[in-house]
């Protein structure tokens, strides 16, 4: 039997990606699935789809602030909206691509997401990324070095192109096969489909 796989498109600049990241591996384990972490540039997907970030719409921004805190309490995870928002997430996402090559992408992703969405670190800066990676038991300096390789840059570009090709318009977005689930709040539905309790 072919192993089930969840493709998880995430961007470090997305608070809902952070929330989903704290739960996706446990969900996959319950479902007998593996997670393919796919860092991508959400801004490029916004451009391609004609979408824009919720925080740019005043009514959505007001709702989102309360909604994020509800989800954080529901998950029993800390979340502190950073002073620096939005950010250019290219560097942390390239580091995530480098972490994939080194076999540590899930660990790095959680580290950098928590550094930004819990500690308020400026993850556009190499030192903040290196510190987050080191604190997670990774080699931050090595990750930063590998993030500047053409392979890391190409992987981020390929993930972003793949997301756009598949009509991704927000983050987090998950795929099981070609069935798309958008948003942290779709994870229960995703798990039900993985359990073959609901045909996709």
Backbone as a chain_set.jsonl record, in Angstrom:
{"seq": "XXXXXXXXXXXXXXXXXXXXXXXXXXXXXXXXXXXXXXXXXXXXXXXXXXXXXXXXXXXXXXXXXXXXXXXXXXXXXXXXXXXXXXXXXXXXXXXXXXXXXXXXXXXXXXXXXXXXXXXXXXXXXXXXXXXXXXXXXXXXXXXXXXXXXXXXXXXXXXXXXXXXXXXXXXXXXXXXXXXXXXXXXXXXXXXXXXXXXXXX", "coords": {"N": [[0.846, -1.195, 0.0], [0.517, 2.201, -0.856], [2.193, 4.795, 0.838], [0.531, 7.319, 2.661], [0.608, 10.805, 2.037], [1.1, 14.13, 3.103], [1.224, 17.214, 1.707], [2.527, 20.168, 2.767], [2.181, 23.405, 2.45], [3.742, 26.283, 3.448], [4.426, 29.489, 4.944], [6.717, 31.471, 6.635], [5.864, 33.982, 7.339], [3.225, 33.798, 7.87], [0.753, 33.65, 10.311], [-1.119, 31.644, 10.669], [0.104, 29.527, 9.453], [2.068, 29.012, 11.329], [0.462, 28.127, 13.512], [-0.674, 25.799, 12.377], [1.643, 24.341, 11.926], [2.364, 23.517, 14.451], [0.812, 21.337, 14.874], [0.686, 19.586, 12.688], [2.472, 17.366, 12.324], [1.733, 15.558, 14.357], [-0.879, 15.047, 13.601], [-0.4, 13.773, 11.153], [0.953, 11.482, 12.066], [-1.08, 10.167, 13.494], [-2.632, 9.496, 11.364], [-1.205, 7.768, 9.851], [0.47, 8.87, 7.959], [2.923, 10.801, 6.117], [4.643, 13.95, 6.3], [5.288, 16.333, 3.878], [7.086, 19.022, 3.97], [6.682, 22.175, 2.56], [8.062, 24.977, 2.029], [7.111, 28.155, 0.793], [6.691, 31.15, -1.189], [4.368, 33.148, -0.075], [3.477, 35.683, -0.797], [3.91, 35.762, -3.566], [2.035, 33.902, -4.406], [-0.269, 35.238, -3.638], [-0.153, 37.377, -5.46], [-0.414, 36.008, -7.915], [-2.925, 34.865, -7.706], [-4.63, 36.95, -7.241], [-5.344, 37.507, -4.708], [-5.079, 38.932, -1.365], [-3.28, 39.738, 1.665], [-5.014, 39.002, 4.723], [-4.678, 40.862, 6.803], [-4.505, 43.286, 5.554], [-7.003, 44.187, 5.141], [-9.109, 46.085, 6.971], [-11.396, 45.163, 8.562], [-11.061, 42.388, 8.466], [-8.54, 42.194, 9.612], [-9.026, 42.992, 12.232], [-10.733, 40.942, 13.078], [-9.012, 38.755, 12.695], [-7.001, 39.09, 14.608], [-8.278, 38.493, 17.082], [-9.13, 35.929, 16.478], [-6.753, 34.471, 16.084], [-5.721, 34.406, 18.686], [-7.666, 32.896, 19.964], [-7.376, 30.416, 18.653], [-4.739, 29.852, 19.414], [-5.027, 29.538, 22.182], [-6.753, 27.373, 22.166], [-5.133, 25.38, 21.05], [-3.29, 25.4, 23.007], [-0.888, 26.738, 22.762], [1.686, 29.199, 22.739], [1.326, 32.515, 21.401], [2.39, 35.472, 20.145], [1.737, 38.398, 18.666], [3.98, 39.702, 16.36], [5.947, 42.743, 16.48], [7.161, 43.574, 14.158], [5.709, 43.38, 11.23], [4.09, 43.119, 8.096], [6.638, 40.76, 6.964], [9.562, 40.263, 4.885], [9.988, 37.146, 3.866], [11.911, 35.652, 2.555], [14.604, 34.882, 3.264], [14.363, 33.194, 5.703], [12.808, 31.183, 4.531], [14.412, 30.2, 2.477], [16.379, 29.149, 4.099], [14.884, 27.125, 5.255], [14.567, 25.49, 3.053], [17.206, 24.755, 2.729], [17.47, 23.336, 5.089], [15.9, 21.162, 4.527], [17.487, 19.734, 2.734], [19.441, 18.996, 4.49], [18.101, 17.323, 6.113], [16.476, 18.229, 8.21], [14.084, 19.717, 8.119], [11.442, 19.972, 9.296], [12.033, 20.365, 12.003], [13.547, 22.714, 11.871], [11.657, 24.459, 10.708], [9.647, 24.677, 12.701], [11.214, 25.85, 14.674], [11.939, 28.367, 13.56], [9.473, 29.486, 13.053], [8.403, 29.656, 15.64], [10.277, 31.383, 16.737], [9.61, 33.752, 15.5], [6.749, 34.06, 15.825], [6.302, 33.658, 18.494], [8.482, 34.626, 20.041], [8.98, 37.015, 18.8], [11.189, 37.595, 17.237], [13.311, 39.101, 14.773], [13.216, 37.625, 12.011], [14.113, 38.167, 9.511], [16.693, 38.681, 9.654], [19.974, 37.338, 9.578], [21.289, 36.618, 12.037], [19.214, 36.219, 13.878], [17.951, 34.001, 12.797], [20.006, 32.133, 12.88], [20.34, 31.921, 15.663], [17.818, 30.892, 16.438], [17.861, 28.414, 15.122], [20.144, 27.229, 16.294], [19.26, 27.065, 18.951], [17.401, 25.106, 18.68], [18.897, 22.904, 18.423], [20.176, 22.636, 16.022], [22.548, 23.353, 13.378], [22.989, 26.486, 12.985], [24.671, 28.283, 11.596], [25.603, 26.701, 9.508], [23.205, 26.157, 8.165], [22.503, 28.734, 7.292], [24.616, 29.181, 5.562], [24.141, 27.199, 3.616], [21.724, 28.136, 2.706], [22.262, 30.024, 0.826], [22.978, 28.72, -1.407], [22.579, 27.696, -4.842], [20.894, 25.553, -5.082], [19.149, 25.665, -2.853], [17.848, 28.082, -3.366], [16.648, 27.469, -5.808], [14.909, 25.423, -5.018], [13.059, 26.762, -3.365], [11.944, 28.463, -5.246], [10.851, 26.551, -6.982], [8.953, 25.308, -5.309], [7.242, 27.47, -4.892], [6.376, 28.007, -7.5], [5.063, 25.609, -7.979], [2.992, 25.785, -6.107], [1.565, 27.974, -7.151], [0.851, 26.946, -9.66], [-0.965, 25.047, -8.84], [-3.042, 26.512, -7.936], [-2.906, 27.63, -5.36], [-3.795, 29.953, -2.893], [-3.424, 30.975, -0.399], [-2.072, 30.601, 2.956], [-1.795, 28.383, 5.735], [-1.599, 25.813, 3.217], [-2.704, 22.62, 2.325], [-2.131, 19.526, 0.658], [-3.549, 16.443, -0.231], [-2.778, 14.092, -2.335], [-4.241, 15.455, -5.117], [-6.155, 16.877, -3.866], [-7.073, 19.784, -2.292], [-6.642, 21.55, 0.756], [-7.333, 24.402, 2.481], [-6.069, 26.423, 4.999], [-5.608, 26.623, 8.549], [-7.871, 25.881, 9.946], [-8.948, 23.836, 8.49], [-7.87, 21.453, 9.133], [-9.056, 19.382, 10.613], [-10.897, 18.4, 8.803], [-9.141, 17.554, 6.817], [-7.87, 15.466, 8.209], [-9.991, 13.686, 8.5], [-10.497, 12.946, 5.855], [-8.063, 11.673, 5.29], [-8.36, 9.468, 6.907], [-10.052, 7.957, 5.463], [-12.724, 8.301, 5.878], [-14.283, 10.024, 4.612], [-14.981, 10.692, 1.348], [-12.82, 12.353, -0.883]], "CA": [[0.0, 0.0, 0.0], [1.291, 3.432, -0.95], [2.11, 5.605, 2.045], [-0.166, 8.591, 2.511], [1.498, 11.959, 2.173], [0.504, 15.463, 3.203], [2.08, 18.32, 1.295], [2.215, 21.296, 3.655], [2.729, 24.66, 1.949], [3.753, 27.227, 4.561], [5.292, 30.657, 4.865], [7.023, 31.932, 7.991], [5.167, 35.242, 7.579], [1.811, 33.491, 8.088], [0.484, 33.149, 11.663], [-1.868, 30.385, 10.615], [1.111, 28.488, 9.168], [2.653, 28.675, 12.63], [-0.482, 27.299, 14.263], [-0.764, 24.483, 11.732], [2.918, 23.639, 12.085], [2.449, 22.907, 15.786], [-0.087, 20.177, 14.938], [0.629, 18.76, 11.481], [3.178, 16.091, 12.448], [0.916, 14.672, 15.186], [-2.0, 14.633, 12.755], [0.118, 12.795, 10.195], [1.247, 10.237, 12.782], [-2.363, 9.509, 13.76], [-3.232, 9.082, 10.095], [-0.294, 6.891, 9.117], [0.947, 9.644, 6.811], [4.137, 11.592, 6.294], [4.482, 15.354, 5.906], [6.275, 16.952, 3.001], [7.06, 20.456, 4.265], [6.985, 22.896, 1.33], [8.117, 26.432, 2.173], [6.862, 28.863, -0.462], [6.502, 32.591, -1.025], [2.937, 33.428, -0.072], [3.23, 36.918, -1.54], [3.831, 35.437, -4.995], [0.742, 33.25, -4.614], [-1.261, 36.317, -3.583], [-0.099, 38.1, -6.733], [-0.899, 35.168, -9.002], [-4.346, 34.537, -7.519], [-5.421, 38.155, -7.035], [-5.692, 37.582, -3.293], [-4.187, 39.772, -0.566], [-3.242, 39.258, 3.038], [-6.173, 39.451, 5.496], [-4.356, 42.026, 7.646], [-4.617, 44.515, 4.77], [-8.421, 44.562, 5.156], [-9.307, 46.425, 8.383], [-12.352, 44.297, 9.264], [-10.43, 41.068, 8.602], [-7.422, 42.327, 10.552], [-9.606, 43.015, 13.573], [-11.196, 39.582, 13.358], [-7.877, 37.838, 12.731], [-6.302, 39.249, 15.879], [-8.996, 37.718, 18.095], [-9.18, 34.533, 16.037], [-5.448, 33.86, 16.343], [-5.583, 34.148, 20.114], [-8.554, 31.766, 20.269], [-6.72, 29.192, 18.184], [-3.561, 29.597, 20.249], [-5.502, 28.985, 23.462], [-7.322, 26.053, 21.861], [-3.993, 24.482, 20.871], [-2.408, 25.567, 24.164], [0.398, 27.186, 22.226], [1.854, 30.646, 22.851], [1.366, 33.298, 20.169], [2.511, 36.903, 20.408], [1.849, 39.019, 17.343], [5.254, 40.447, 16.346], [5.909, 44.169, 16.147], [7.569, 43.693, 12.761], [4.768, 42.618, 10.395], [4.575, 41.858, 7.559], [8.074, 40.67, 6.725], [10.065, 39.564, 3.709], [10.353, 35.838, 4.434], [12.775, 34.904, 1.635], [15.746, 34.253, 3.924], [13.997, 32.017, 6.49], [12.293, 30.11, 3.673], [15.581, 29.57, 1.844], [17.003, 28.325, 5.142], [14.06, 25.931, 5.381], [14.929, 24.63, 1.918], [18.518, 24.192, 3.068], [17.242, 22.361, 6.154], [15.384, 19.935, 3.904], [18.636, 19.004, 2.196], [20.2, 18.484, 5.628], [17.251, 16.38, 6.823], [15.941, 18.809, 9.447], [13.193, 20.824, 7.789], [10.362, 20.136, 10.274], [12.612, 20.934, 13.216], [13.897, 24.109, 11.609], [10.439, 25.226, 10.483], [9.052, 24.987, 14.006], [12.11, 26.768, 15.385], [11.894, 29.721, 13.014], [8.107, 29.979, 13.249], [8.27, 30.043, 17.045], [11.117, 32.564, 16.966], [8.883, 34.933, 15.024], [5.374, 34.187, 16.314], [6.276, 33.601, 19.962], [9.514, 35.486, 20.62], [9.034, 38.306, 18.112], [12.516, 37.809, 16.642], [13.325, 39.594, 13.397], [13.775, 36.495, 11.251], [14.705, 38.604, 8.25], [18.112, 38.872, 9.945], [20.688, 36.061, 9.727], [21.604, 36.275, 13.42], [18.006, 35.696, 14.522], [17.737, 32.649, 12.275], [21.071, 31.275, 13.436], [20.029, 31.679, 17.074], [16.659, 29.997, 16.508], [18.303, 27.08, 14.711], [21.043, 26.716, 17.333], [18.459, 26.731, 20.13], [16.672, 23.875, 18.38], [19.859, 21.819, 18.274], [20.657, 22.587, 14.642], [23.72, 24.176, 13.098], [22.461, 27.666, 12.326], [25.635, 28.843, 10.65], [25.612, 25.826, 8.33], [21.958, 26.379, 7.442], [22.614, 30.015, 6.597], [25.555, 28.991, 4.45], [23.467, 26.41, 2.57], [20.583, 28.879, 2.173], [22.724, 30.851, -0.275], [23.311, 27.88, -2.56], [21.585, 27.727, -5.918], [19.925, 24.477, -4.844], [18.131, 26.161, -1.927], [17.076, 29.108, -4.077], [15.84, 26.786, -6.82], [13.836, 24.674, -4.366], [12.034, 27.711, -2.96], [11.271, 28.898, -6.471], [10.05, 25.431, -7.492], [7.795, 25.159, -4.429], [6.334, 28.591, -5.148], [5.778, 27.763, -8.819], [4.139, 24.483, -7.806], [1.818, 26.312, -5.413], [0.818, 28.805, -8.1], [0.285, 26.042, -10.676], [-2.077, 24.309, -8.24], [-4.035, 27.493, -7.508], [-2.811, 27.994, -3.947], [-4.055, 31.381, -2.737], [-3.195, 31.367, 0.982], [-1.266, 29.671, 3.758], [-1.226, 27.172, 5.168], [-2.375, 24.997, 2.292], [-2.315, 21.214, 2.364], [-2.631, 18.666, -0.399], [-3.492, 14.985, -0.194], [-2.949, 13.923, -3.771], [-4.554, 16.76, -5.693], [-7.212, 17.506, -3.082], [-6.496, 20.908, -1.554], [-7.273, 22.022, 1.989], [-6.724, 25.687, 2.804], [-6.287, 27.014, 6.302], [-5.438, 25.885, 9.793], [-9.165, 25.361, 10.395], [-9.363, 22.694, 7.664], [-7.076, 20.279, 9.489], [-9.95, 18.298, 11.028], [-11.419, 17.845, 7.555], [-8.01, 16.84, 6.229], [-7.666, 14.21, 8.928], [-11.122, 12.807, 8.195], [-10.248, 12.406, 4.514], [-6.944, 10.734, 5.39], [-8.857, 8.26, 7.573], [-10.999, 7.326, 4.514], [-14.091, 8.433, 6.418], [-14.972, 10.984, 3.775], [-14.327, 10.72, 0.034], [-12.431, 13.71, -1.318]], "C": [[0.884, 1.249, 0.0], [1.089, 4.272, 0.306], [1.409, 6.923, 1.749], [0.806, 9.733, 2.774], [0.698, 13.244, 2.219], [1.54, 16.467, 2.734], [1.615, 19.557, 2.064], [2.936, 22.537, 3.14], [2.611, 25.714, 3.049], [4.704, 28.374, 4.276], [5.49, 31.158, 6.284], [6.301, 33.225, 8.339], [3.692, 35.038, 7.915], [1.567, 32.953, 9.494], [-0.272, 31.831, 11.666], [-0.966, 29.223, 10.196], [1.774, 28.046, 10.461], [1.728, 27.756, 13.418], [-0.563, 25.893, 13.682], [0.506, 23.666, 11.953], [3.044, 22.965, 13.444], [1.646, 21.617, 15.874], [0.056, 19.186, 13.796], [1.338, 17.415, 11.631], [2.386, 15.092, 13.296], [-0.281, 14.158, 14.395], [-1.548, 13.554, 11.777], [0.385, 11.46, 10.872], [-0.034, 9.466, 13.083], [-2.953, 8.891, 12.503], [-2.365, 8.124, 9.307], [0.26, 7.559, 7.872], [2.278, 10.303, 7.137], [3.868, 13.008, 5.791], [5.63, 15.765, 5.002], [6.151, 18.459, 3.206], [7.507, 21.217, 3.017], [6.938, 24.408, 1.577], [7.919, 27.099, 0.818], [6.602, 30.323, -0.158], [5.029, 32.929, -1.193], [2.61, 34.678, -0.878], [3.097, 36.678, -3.031], [2.511, 34.756, -5.327], [-0.39, 34.262, -4.54], [-1.326, 37.035, -4.935], [-0.745, 37.295, -7.853], [-2.403, 34.927, -8.924], [-5.244, 35.772, -7.398], [-5.882, 38.316, -5.595], [-4.781, 38.597, -2.607], [-4.282, 39.352, 0.885], [-4.411, 39.828, 3.842], [-5.903, 40.72, 6.302], [-4.455, 43.343, 6.894], [-6.058, 45.007, 4.673], [-8.793, 44.84, 6.609], [-10.259, 45.507, 9.141], [-11.768, 42.902, 9.475], [-9.296, 41.119, 9.62], [-7.928, 42.3, 11.989], [-10.073, 41.623, 13.986], [-10.013, 38.635, 13.566], [-7.144, 37.901, 14.06], [-6.953, 38.42, 16.979], [-8.988, 36.231, 17.757], [-7.874, 33.805, 16.335], [-5.276, 33.517, 17.818], [-6.488, 32.991, 20.557], [-7.914, 30.442, 19.867], [-5.508, 28.839, 19.05], [-3.965, 29.004, 21.588], [-6.072, 27.583, 23.271], [-6.216, 25.007, 21.724], [-3.067, 24.459, 22.087], [-0.973, 25.843, 23.721], [0.508, 28.697, 22.413], [1.829, 31.301, 21.478], [1.357, 34.77, 20.553], [2.719, 37.609, 19.076], [3.088, 39.918, 17.314], [5.069, 41.909, 15.967], [6.253, 44.39, 14.679], [6.682, 42.789, 11.909], [4.174, 43.561, 9.364], [6.087, 41.896, 7.329], [8.346, 40.047, 5.357], [10.633, 38.235, 4.211], [11.305, 35.032, 3.558], [13.898, 34.181, 2.377], [15.341, 33.061, 4.79], [13.476, 30.865, 5.635], [13.423, 29.432, 2.899], [16.326, 28.69, 2.854], [16.213, 27.043, 5.352], [14.354, 24.958, 4.245], [16.29, 23.994, 2.148], [18.365, 23.113, 4.129], [16.686, 21.063, 5.599], [16.541, 19.089, 3.378], [19.455, 18.365, 3.31], [19.362, 17.546, 6.509], [16.583, 16.905, 8.074], [14.862, 19.856, 9.194], [12.085, 21.034, 8.819], [10.879, 20.807, 11.542], [12.963, 22.398, 13.02], [12.65, 24.958, 11.447], [9.792, 25.625, 11.798], [9.901, 25.992, 14.775], [11.969, 28.196, 14.875], [10.498, 30.326, 13.165], [7.9, 30.432, 14.696], [9.114, 31.281, 17.367], [10.37, 33.833, 16.581], [7.552, 35.126, 15.749], [5.242, 34.043, 17.831], [7.239, 34.631, 20.542], [9.62, 36.86, 19.959], [10.372, 38.622, 17.485], [12.383, 38.297, 15.199], [14.008, 38.545, 12.515], [14.169, 36.877, 9.83], [16.212, 38.742, 8.406], [18.809, 37.533, 10.186], [20.936, 35.669, 11.18], [20.403, 35.684, 14.142], [17.725, 34.273, 14.067], [18.769, 31.692, 12.851], [20.782, 30.934, 14.895], [18.878, 30.708, 17.232], [17.058, 28.566, 16.168], [19.202, 26.453, 15.779], [20.263, 26.279, 18.57], [17.655, 25.45, 19.939], [17.607, 22.683, 18.185], [20.378, 21.635, 16.867], [21.892, 23.474, 14.499], [23.274, 25.384, 12.295], [23.396, 28.253, 11.292], [25.671, 28.027, 9.364], [24.348, 26.026, 7.5], [22.004, 27.691, 6.661], [23.543, 29.911, 5.394], [24.87, 28.267, 3.298], [22.29, 27.174, 1.959], [20.967, 29.736, 0.972], [23.133, 30.041, -1.496], [22.208, 27.979, -3.604], [20.514, 26.67, -5.696], [18.807, 24.946, -3.92], [17.242, 27.197, -2.603], [16.14, 28.469, -5.091], [14.678, 26.034, -6.191], [12.72, 25.609, -3.923], [11.249, 28.2, -4.178], [10.365, 27.788, -7.01], [8.802, 25.21, -6.643], [6.756, 26.251, -4.697], [5.631, 28.42, -6.492], [4.75, 26.638, -8.743], [2.853, 24.955, -7.137], [0.946, 27.124, -6.371], [0.141, 27.939, -9.155], [-0.959, 25.334, -10.15], [-3.107, 25.231, -7.593], [-4.053, 27.74, -6.004], [-2.964, 29.507, -3.829], [-3.832, 31.876, -1.31], [-2.362, 30.324, 1.695], [-1.843, 29.589, 5.167], [-2.178, 26.522, 4.16], [-1.798, 23.593, 2.317], [-2.874, 20.514, 1.13], [-2.504, 17.215, 0.034], [-3.802, 14.561, -1.618], [-3.156, 15.307, -4.373], [-5.736, 17.422, -4.991], [-6.596, 18.56, -2.174], [-7.345, 21.24, -0.328], [-6.566, 23.317, 2.366], [-7.091, 26.096, 4.219], [-6.094, 26.066, 7.466], [-6.742, 25.231, 10.237], [-9.689, 24.225, 9.533], [-8.66, 21.402, 8.076], [-7.932, 19.107, 9.953], [-10.546, 17.605, 9.802], [-10.347, 17.032, 6.839], [-7.814, 15.487, 6.893], [-8.781, 13.212, 8.644], [-10.955, 12.168, 6.821], [-9.118, 11.387, 4.548], [-7.38, 9.405, 6.007], [-9.851, 7.493, 6.697], [-12.428, 7.331, 5.054], [-14.933, 9.383, 5.584], [-14.272, 11.013, 2.425], [-14.033, 12.144, -0.393], [-12.875, 13.944, -2.746]], "O": [[1.858, 1.343, 0.747], [-0.035, 4.442, 0.78], [1.657, 7.56, 0.726], [1.7, 9.637, 3.615], [-0.261, 13.423, 1.468], [2.623, 16.557, 3.312], [0.444, 19.932, 2.008], [4.135, 22.708, 3.356], [1.512, 26.003, 3.523], [5.644, 28.258, 3.49], [4.531, 31.258, 7.05], [6.14, 33.538, 9.519], [2.986, 36.002, 8.212], [2.111, 31.908, 9.849], [-0.089, 31.002, 12.557], [-1.235, 28.071, 10.537], [2.017, 26.857, 10.67], [2.162, 26.726, 13.933], [-0.524, 24.909, 14.421], [0.448, 22.451, 12.143], [3.743, 21.961, 13.582], [1.782, 20.874, 16.846], [-0.404, 18.051, 13.913], [0.85, 16.412, 11.112], [2.37, 13.902, 12.984], [-0.653, 12.99, 14.499], [-2.23, 12.545, 11.594], [0.075, 10.41, 10.309], [-0.069, 8.243, 12.943], [-3.678, 7.897, 12.562], [-2.739, 7.708, 8.211], [0.493, 6.905, 6.856], [2.698, 10.352, 8.293], [2.982, 13.232, 4.966], [6.799, 15.565, 5.331], [5.234, 19.095, 2.685], [8.578, 20.946, 2.473], [5.906, 25.044, 1.362], [8.487, 26.666, -0.185], [6.327, 30.693, 0.984], [4.513, 32.989, -2.309], [1.588, 34.731, -1.562], [2.274, 37.309, -3.695], [1.932, 34.991, -6.387], [-1.363, 34.164, -5.288], [-2.405, 37.269, -5.478], [-1.525, 37.827, -8.642], [-3.074, 34.8, -9.949], [-6.469, 35.66, -7.447], [-6.719, 39.169, -5.299], [-3.816, 39.068, -3.208], [-5.239, 38.694, 1.292], [-4.768, 40.994, 3.675], [-6.792, 41.555, 6.467], [-4.485, 44.407, 7.512], [-6.311, 46.108, 4.184], [-8.794, 43.912, 7.418], [-9.952, 45.109, 10.265], [-11.953, 42.301, 10.534], [-9.119, 40.185, 10.402], [-7.33, 41.662, 12.855], [-9.833, 41.186, 15.112], [-10.01, 37.821, 14.489], [-6.713, 36.872, 14.581], [-6.264, 37.723, 17.725], [-8.857, 35.383, 18.64], [-7.885, 32.659, 16.784], [-4.745, 32.46, 18.157], [-6.113, 32.203, 21.425], [-7.909, 29.478, 20.632], [-5.283, 27.673, 19.376], [-3.325, 28.074, 22.077], [-5.892, 26.712, 24.122], [-6.345, 23.888, 22.219], [-2.177, 23.614, 22.188], [-0.008, 25.272, 24.228], [-0.486, 29.406, 22.259], [2.267, 30.701, 20.496], [0.431, 35.25, 21.206], [3.755, 37.44, 18.432], [3.227, 40.802, 18.159], [4.15, 42.263, 15.227], [5.706, 45.284, 14.033], [6.88, 41.575, 11.872], [3.791, 44.682, 9.7], [6.725, 42.937, 7.483], [7.485, 39.4, 4.761], [11.649, 38.215, 4.905], [11.489, 33.839, 3.795], [14.122, 32.992, 2.147], [15.926, 31.989, 4.633], [13.679, 29.699, 5.975], [13.39, 28.219, 2.69], [16.836, 27.625, 2.507], [16.797, 25.987, 5.599], [14.387, 23.745, 4.452], [16.505, 22.832, 1.805], [19.05, 22.091, 4.081], [16.961, 19.986, 6.129], [16.562, 17.872, 3.56], [20.085, 17.326, 3.111], [19.846, 17.038, 7.52], [16.162, 16.118, 8.923], [14.731, 20.796, 9.977], [11.812, 22.177, 9.186], [10.237, 21.706, 12.086], [12.71, 23.227, 13.894], [12.582, 26.063, 11.986], [9.429, 26.786, 11.987], [9.371, 26.877, 15.447], [11.888, 29.134, 15.668], [10.357, 31.53, 13.379], [7.292, 31.473, 14.942], [8.713, 32.122, 18.171], [10.482, 34.86, 17.251], [7.256, 36.22, 16.23], [4.169, 34.286, 18.382], [6.872, 35.412, 21.42], [10.269, 37.761, 20.491], [10.673, 39.787, 17.223], [11.437, 37.934, 14.499], [15.221, 38.583, 12.307], [14.52, 36.01, 9.03], [16.931, 38.899, 7.419], [18.292, 36.687, 10.916], [20.806, 34.495, 11.524], [20.552, 34.751, 14.932], [17.308, 33.434, 14.866], [18.441, 30.577, 13.258], [20.958, 29.79, 15.314], [18.939, 29.8, 18.06], [16.645, 27.621, 16.841], [19.039, 25.283, 16.126], [20.566, 25.247, 19.168], [17.276, 24.791, 20.908], [17.168, 21.59, 17.828], [20.956, 20.597, 16.545], [22.227, 24.245, 15.399], [23.187, 25.322, 11.069], [22.956, 28.677, 10.223], [25.757, 28.581, 8.269], [24.41, 26.061, 6.271], [21.591, 27.746, 5.503], [23.279, 30.488, 4.34], [24.999, 28.668, 2.141], [21.896, 26.899, 0.825], [20.104, 30.131, 0.188], [23.579, 30.599, -2.499], [21.062, 28.302, -3.293], [19.359, 26.862, -6.076], [17.638, 24.656, -4.173], [16.024, 27.185, -2.429], [14.984, 28.87, -5.222], [13.584, 26.002, -6.752], [11.545, 25.281, -4.09], [10.026, 28.33, -4.126], [9.244, 28.055, -7.444], [7.721, 24.956, -7.175], [5.553, 25.99, -4.725], [4.43, 28.661, -6.605], [3.693, 26.71, -9.369], [1.757, 24.574, -7.547], [-0.275, 26.967, -6.39], [-1.016, 28.174, -9.504], [-1.89, 25.052, -10.904], [-3.94, 24.788, -6.802], [-5.106, 28.03, -5.437], [-2.338, 30.258, -4.577], [-4.026, 33.059, -1.03], [-1.993, 29.3, 1.12], [-2.316, 30.582, 5.721], [-3.397, 26.667, 4.248], [-0.582, 23.397, 2.329], [-3.943, 20.861, 0.628], [-1.487, 16.806, 0.594], [-4.946, 14.653, -2.064], [-2.35, 16.214, -4.166], [-6.26, 18.424, -5.477], [-5.703, 18.262, -1.381], [-8.575, 21.215, -0.367], [-5.349, 23.336, 2.548], [-8.263, 26.115, 4.594], [-6.378, 24.872, 7.378], [-6.728, 24.155, 10.834], [-10.766, 23.694, 9.808], [-8.838, 20.369, 7.432], [-7.575, 17.953, 9.714], [-10.68, 16.382, 9.77], [-10.62, 15.95, 6.319], [-7.616, 14.479, 6.215], [-8.527, 12.011, 8.557], [-11.239, 10.983, 6.645], [-9.208, 10.344, 3.901], [-6.841, 8.35, 5.674], [-10.426, 6.497, 7.135], [-13.233, 6.463, 4.717], [-16.134, 9.533, 5.809], [-13.083, 11.327, 2.358], [-14.881, 13.029, -0.281], [-12.644, 15.02, -3.296]]}, "num_chains": 1, "name": "protein.A"}
